[in-house]
Amino acid sequence: MRIQAIKPQPSFGILKGYKKTPYGNYMWGEYKDYRIEIYDAKKYGQKLQYVSNSKTLRWIWSKLKYMQDGIKKVIRSKAK
């Protein structure tokens, strides 16, 4: 019986980097002409998703999730 090698899952190239921080994780990547950044502050129960133009770094869209008094809250904002 011949055993086949394990093939890795295909990557679409969105994730470009990952960094551990004292408060959680920071990930960034690119999709089409957009730069996507995710700040995950597990220590404080917060998560920020930030999208900007990859060439000019102009802010396009952001979303912040956090807990306040035991209630999950979400704030969204986008450029006009």
Secondary structure, DSSP 8 states (H G I E B T S, - for coil): ------------S-EEEEEEETTEEEEEEEETTEEEEEEEETTTTEEEEEEEETTT--EEEEEEEEEETTEEEEEEEE--
